[in-house]
Structures are given as C-alpha cells and as structure tokens.
Amino acid sequence: MTMNGKVVLITGGNAGVGKETAVGLAREGAHVVFTSRDPARGADALADIRKRSGSDTVEVMPLDLASFASIRTFSEAFLASHDRLDVLVNNAGLVQQQRALTDDGFEMTFGVNHLGHFLLTSLLLDRLCASAPARVVVVSSHAHKHAGGGLDFDDLQSERAYKSFQVYGKTKLANIYFTREQARRVDPSEVTVNALHPGFVASRFGRDGDTGRLGDVAMVLGRPFAISPEKGALTSIWLASSPDVEGTTGGYFYKCKPSTPSKLAQDDEIARRLWAVSDELVAGAGA
Ligand SMILES: NC(=O)c1ccc[n+]([C@@H]2O[C@H](COP(=O)([O-])OP(=O)(O)OC[C@H]3O[C@@H](n4cnc5c(N)ncnc54)[C@H](OP(=O)(O)O)[C@@H]3O)[C@@H](O)[C@H]2O)c1
C-alpha cells in the first residue's frame, strides 16, 4: 500500500488505459478521483473500479476537456472538495477522422489532447506544489514519431490540411513538449513531470474508423499484437507511485523504463514556443 493517503486525479478514467490506471492505484491505497464526460459511463466505471480494486475511496467527477468552461468548473469543484493533489494523470485522449472544433473553436484533437490538459494542469499546479512531493504523469504515445515533420505553428489548428493520424501524432508530440517545459518550470522537489507511451493497447481508442484510411489498416493489422488495457496502464501506475522515479523529471518512458523520444521531441526551443503560444491561445479564449 504505497499510495495510502495520496490523492490521485486521472482524466478519462471511465475507459481503457485510464480506467485500469484507476484500478491499479486504488489497489495501492490511493484515493482516486477520475473524470468522465458522460455521467452514465462514469457511473458504470465507478462501480467496476470499486469492485475490482476492493476500494471505496474512488470517485468520479464530470469533465469535458473540449470545453474551457467545463475545465474551469471542474477545477473549482475539485479544489473545493480536495485539500491535496499528489498525482495528476493527464490520460484522456482521442483521434478523429473528421476535423471538428472544441467549444472554444480549437481543432478537437489539439484542443483535448494538448490545450485542455495545459489549462487543467495550470489550474491545479498550486495544489500540486502544496502537496509536494507531487507528480504529473502525461500519457503521450510513440505516435509522436509520426507527426509529419512536427508542429506547424502557422497552422496549429490544422485548417490547411487535416490528416487524422498525423494530427494525432502532433498532439502526442505536444504532450512531450509540455512535459519537458512544465518540468523545467517547476522545482522537481515539489512536482515532477514525466511522459509515457502505454504500448499499442486494445482499448476503444481509434476503433470507430477515426484514424484515417492508413491508420485504420494499421489498427486492424496490429490488433492481434495489441496488449490489454491492464498492461497498458502499468507505466502510468509506475510513474504515479514507484519510488524508482522519485525526483525524476522531464523524462519519457515505455514499459517502466526510460525511452528516447524523437529528436524533434527533444527540441526545447520548440517546447518553449509551444508553451508561449498555448498560454496566448488559452488567454485569448478568455479562459
Ligand atoms: N490505445 C492505444 O494503443 C494508445 C497508444 C498510445 C497512446 N495512447 C494514449 O492513451 C490514452 C488513453 O487512451 P485509451 O487507449 O485508453 O483510449 P480510450 O479507451 O478511447 O479512452 C480515452 C479516454 O479519454 C476520454 N476522452 C475523450 N475525449 C474527451 C474529452 N473531450 N474530455 C474528457 N475526456 C475525453 C474518453 O472518454 P469517453 O469514454 O467519454 O470517450 C476515455 O475516457 C490517450 O491519451 C491515448 O492517446 C493510446
């Protein structure tokens, strides 16, 4: 019971990797709060997570990362009802075949996978610092290596061209930039920040033809090799709870070991630029 007395928040914990992360950390004794954008899916997952972990210190709260208003409402409610936050797991994510927009007018994949978590983390950072030593765990992906040449700062909203798997790869690259820059901006004795690839996981992710034609073929061909969501959650659980990574920050991990992200992902100038632009986008949207 390494996590007794710790409060863990997991975004998108009603399904897939996030749900199994919730089960694993609840088993270790953590007080787990997970988010769900759909109340019915959230209630079903809550019952299942409590049953399988044998813990009743698990709760669900509503959050839609495609809405800055929802992120603000959620953060206020979370801060009002929890005096500490030991671990934040930025897990929720999606890939979309058709370009769509968040409530605030940002391309959906970029808005949810990167900008929403960017705002959420900033709203919760003081509580993380006050709970030191705290951790932020960012679920990225090896798909960041297929980001079509990297971020295009002249077209971050993919208005000119929209290739769903490439757009997704860019957001997972943004997750690594966010991790490195957030790690640089916070004292590691207060908060560490690390990213990970969960593996190719047989979750609901990308199942609805959301990855584009090439992505669909890869998903179908790769499916027999996919690991279970339970296995996919192991690196998130390890980064959230293991003494092995105490004080480690700004890293990228796979299978509970350090992994080298693409050369592009290691460019900290781009990380700084993305941070500044994200700040402006969030402020410009009145968030
Ligand atoms: N599956 C893989 O092979 C794989 C590989 C590498 C990385 N990843 C990453 O792993 C993470 C978890 O994915 P998964 O495989 O567990 O997929 P999943 O089963 O589809 O779960 C994704 C979770 O994100 C939530 N979500 C989606 N849009 C949201 C929004 N607007 N606001 C709040 N929550 C939202 C989903 O909620 P709903 O149930 O409401 O849709 C769900 O809880 C993602 O960040 C993904 O990029 C997955």
The ligand as an SDF file (V2000), in Angstrom:
LIG
                    3D

 48 52  0  0  0  0  0  0  0  0999 V2000
   -4.7620    2.6840  -27.3370 N   0  0  0  0  0  0  0  0  0  0  0  0
   -3.5180    2.8220  -27.7550 C   0  0  0  0  0  0  0  0  0  0  0  0
   -2.9730    1.9700  -28.4900 O   0  0  0  0  0  0  0  0  0  0  0  0
   -2.7050    4.0110  -27.3260 C   0  0  0  0  0  0  0  0  0  0  0  0
   -1.3560    4.0750  -27.7480 C   0  0  0  0  0  0  0  0  0  0  0  0
   -0.5830    5.1590  -27.3570 C   0  0  0  0  0  0  0  0  0  0  0  0
   -1.1490    6.1550  -26.5620 C   0  0  0  0  0  0  0  0  0  0  0  0
   -2.4580    6.0790  -26.1900 N   0  0  0  0  0  0  0  0  0  0  0  0
   -3.0000    7.1610  -25.3470 C   0  0  0  0  0  0  0  0  0  0  0  0
   -3.5640    6.6060  -24.1790 O   0  0  0  0  0  0  0  0  0  0  0  0
   -4.5560    7.4870  -23.6660 C   0  0  0  0  0  0  0  0  0  0  0  0
   -5.7810    6.6840  -23.2830 C   0  0  0  0  0  0  0  0  0  0  0  0
   -6.3020    6.0910  -24.4540 O   0  0  0  0  0  0  0  0  0  0  0  0
   -7.0730    4.6930  -24.4390 P   0  0  0  0  0  0  0  0  0  0  0  0
   -6.3500    3.7730  -25.3270 O   0  0  0  0  0  0  0  0  0  0  0  0
   -7.4020    4.2830  -23.0640 O   0  0  0  0  0  0  0  0  0  0  0  0
   -8.4110    5.1500  -25.2300 O   0  0  0  0  0  0  0  0  0  0  0  0
   -9.9620    5.0860  -24.8420 P   0  0  0  0  0  0  0  0  0  0  0  0
  -10.3220    3.7520  -24.3250 O   0  0  0  0  0  0  0  0  0  0  0  0
  -10.6550    5.6130  -26.0520 O   0  0  0  0  0  0  0  0  0  0  0  0
  -10.0890    6.1360  -23.6280 O   0  0  0  0  0  0  0  0  0  0  0  0
   -9.9040    7.5010  -23.8350 C   0  0  0  0  0  0  0  0  0  0  0  0
  -10.4750    8.2690  -22.6560 C   0  0  0  0  0  0  0  0  0  0  0  0
  -10.3790    9.6820  -22.9590 O   0  0  0  0  0  0  0  0  0  0  0  0
  -11.6630   10.2640  -22.7550 C   0  0  0  0  0  0  0  0  0  0  0  0
  -11.9280   11.4540  -23.5560 N   0  0  0  0  0  0  0  0  0  0  0  0
  -12.0050   11.5660  -24.9150 C   0  0  0  0  0  0  0  0  0  0  0  0
  -12.3570   12.8230  -25.2460 N   0  0  0  0  0  0  0  0  0  0  0  0
  -12.5070   13.5180  -24.0850 C   0  0  0  0  0  0  0  0  0  0  0  0
  -12.8980   14.8520  -23.7620 C   0  0  0  0  0  0  0  0  0  0  0  0
  -13.2660   15.7380  -24.7040 N   0  0  0  0  0  0  0  0  0  0  0  0
  -12.9380   15.2250  -22.4640 N   0  0  0  0  0  0  0  0  0  0  0  0
  -12.6350   14.3410  -21.4860 C   0  0  0  0  0  0  0  0  0  0  0  0
  -12.2860   13.0570  -21.7170 N   0  0  0  0  0  0  0  0  0  0  0  0
  -12.2350   12.6530  -23.0080 C   0  0  0  0  0  0  0  0  0  0  0  0
  -12.6380    9.1450  -23.1220 C   0  0  0  0  0  0  0  0  0  0  0  0
  -13.9360    9.4390  -22.6340 O   0  0  0  0  0  0  0  0  0  0  0  0
  -15.2470    8.8530  -23.4040 P   0  0  0  0  0  0  0  0  0  0  0  0
  -15.4450    7.4510  -22.8970 O   0  0  0  0  0  0  0  0  0  0  0  0
  -16.3220    9.7980  -22.9890 O   0  0  0  0  0  0  0  0  0  0  0  0
  -14.9650    8.9030  -24.8850 O   0  0  0  0  0  0  0  0  0  0  0  0
  -11.9620    7.9700  -22.4220 C   0  0  0  0  0  0  0  0  0  0  0  0
  -12.2390    8.0030  -21.0320 O   0  0  0  0  0  0  0  0  0  0  0  0
   -4.7940    8.5470  -24.7400 C   0  0  0  0  0  0  0  0  0  0  0  0
   -4.1450    9.7500  -24.3720 O   0  0  0  0  0  0  0  0  0  0  0  0
   -4.1230    7.9620  -25.9840 C   0  0  0  0  0  0  0  0  0  0  0  0
   -3.6230    8.9780  -26.8320 O   0  0  0  0  0  0  0  0  0  0  0  0
   -3.2420    5.0330  -26.5400 C   0  0  0  0  0  0  0  0  0  0  0  0
  1  2  1  0
  2  3  2  0
  2  4  1  0
  4  5  1  0
  4 48  2  0
  5  6  2  0
  6  7  1  0
  7  8  2  0
  8  9  1  0
  8 48  1  0
  9 10  1  0
  9 46  1  0
 10 11  1  0
 11 12  1  0
 11 44  1  0
 12 13  1  0
 13 14  1  0
 14 15  2  0
 14 16  1  0
 14 17  1  0
 17 18  1  0
 18 19  2  0
 18 20  1  0
 18 21  1  0
 21 22  1  0
 22 23  1  0
 23 24  1  0
 23 42  1  0
 24 25  1  0
 25 26  1  0
 25 36  1  0
 26 27  1  0
 26 35  1  0
 27 28  2  0
 28 29  1  0
 29 30  1  0
 29 35  2  0
 30 31  1  0
 30 32  2  0
 32 33  1  0
 33 34  2  0
 34 35  1  0
 36 37  1  0
 36 42  1  0
 37 38  1  0
 38 39  2  0
 38 40  1  0
 38 41  1  0
 42 43  1  0
 44 45  1  0
 44 46  1  0
 46 47  1  0
M  CHG  2   8   1  16  -1
M  END
$$$$
